[in-house]
Amino acid sequence: MNTQVNRLKKLIQANEVLASIESLVDLLPQLLRLAQDVTGAEASSIMLYNEKKNVLEFAWAMNDVLGDQAMKNLKTGFELPMGQGIAGWVADHREALNVHDAQNDDRFSKAADKKSGFVTKCILCTPIIHQGKLLGVVQVLNSVDKECFGKEDEELLESFGHLAGVALVRSELMLQ
């Protein structure tokens, strides 16, 4: 019960923090830090939806395991077509997906693991949607304190995805 209360408190704190951030550059790493804190994940990434190209563009990654590589603004131009990979599936279906064994899931792309040296065991991924519009996908990787993510983590990340959607729209409005 205490763990549930702490995670709920983190979700409330996330709402407060996200409501105060105006810059997209400041927002993305905060989104990931909060997503990891809420779910107890080792790593995370956020991909933003490019409607013109119909792809997800990797925007930011955070990894607590790889030390100096903990946070990266990904300006690599790496794109994931809709429907491809686990995140592409989530974006295409607009629903969360909890993969307990990523290495043996046909949707999982091992390219990021090869490039980073990180080994993805499990992935929890949810779409970021605001007023019916897909904005992106956030995913957390490898639970710190258990073998894989549970139903409670799914619910928390889905709630977090809704908060992230509001924050992303707000940051875009601030740029105008």
Sequence and secondary structure as in RCSB ss.txt:
>XXXX:A:sequence
MNTQVNRLKKLIQANEVLASIESLVDLLPQLLRLAQDVTGAEASSIMLYNEKKNVLEFAWAMNDVLGDQAMKNLK
TGFELPMGQGIAGWVADHREALNVHDAQNDDRFSKAADKKSGFVTKCILCTPIIHQGKLLGVVQVLNSVDKECFG
KEDEELLESFGHLAGVALVRSELMLQ
>XXXX:A:secstr
 HHHHHHHHHHHHHHHHHHH   HHHHHHHHHHHHHHHHTEEEEEEEEEETTTTEEEEEEEEESSSGGGSEEE  
S  EEETTSHHHHHHHHHTS EEES GGG TT   HHHHHH      EEEEEEEETTEEEEEEEEEEESSSSS  
HHHHHHHHHHHHHHHHHHHHHHHHH 
